[in-house]
Amino acid sequence: MADSSAQNGILVSGDGRTAETFELMYFHLRMVGDVPRYLLDIGGATYKNVFLTDDDEFWPIKEDNLFGKLPRLTIKAADGSEKVR
């Protein structure tokens, strides 16, 4: 797996097999957010890690998240549309 702990918002480049890009948001912890990262790496996807450093960053976006939980995956299609999961 690429080093995803270096900095907030690091872009991990895949092998170009997918037309979509992804943004994975989770706290700067190694827990639940690791499984989606591993799957994106195995699938060769290009994705951006967005790390939240404290609860103050989470509360403003809580209402936008599915069930108010993290991790949050944003799928960005080649046509510019976005889906949040």
N, C-alpha and C positions, 0 to 999 in steps of 0.2 A: 504494500500500500504506500502511496505517496505520503510524505511527511505533512500531515494536516495540522500539526500543532505549532507551526512556525509563527503564524500571525493571523489576525482576524481578516477574513475575506480572501484567503489564499485561493487562487484558481488552480485546480488540478486538471491538467489537460489529458483527455482520453486519446484513443487511437482513431477517432473520426468515424466510428461505425454508426453513430447516432446523429440525427439531424437536430435533436433537441439538446439544450444545455439545462443544467439543473443548479439550484441553489439550496443548500441544506443548512438550516439554522438550528443551532442547539447551544446549550451552555458549554463553556470551555472545560468540559469533563469527558472522561472516557467511560461512557456508559451506553445508554440507549442509542445515542447518535452514531456509535461505531458501526452497528449493523448496516444501516443504509449506506454509510461510506464504503464499507467492504463490498456491498452489492454494486454500487456505482463503479468502483474500481474494477471488479471482476467483469462487469459488462462493458468496460472501455468507454464509459461516458465522460463527458467534460462537465465538471461541476465546480461550484464555488462554495467553500466552507465559510459560513458566517457564524462567528462565536459571540454569544452574549456573555458579558463579563459579570453582570450582577442582576438582581431582580428588578432594579430600576429600569433596565432596558426591556425587560420582559413585559411588565404590566401594561405599557401603552399598546402593545401589539397582541395581548392576550385575547381580546375579543375577535380578532381577525383569524385566529388559529382554529382549526378543527377541534372541537371539544375543549378549547382553551389550553391545549397541551403542546409540548414540543417533543420530538423534533418536528420541524416544519420543512416540507419539501416544496419548492416552487419549480414548476416545469415551464421552461421557456421554449416555445416552438420556433421553428425557422421563420414563420410568418410574423413573429413579434407578439403573438398572444401568450398569455400566462395562465397557468392553473396552479392553485395552491392546495396542497394535500396535507 
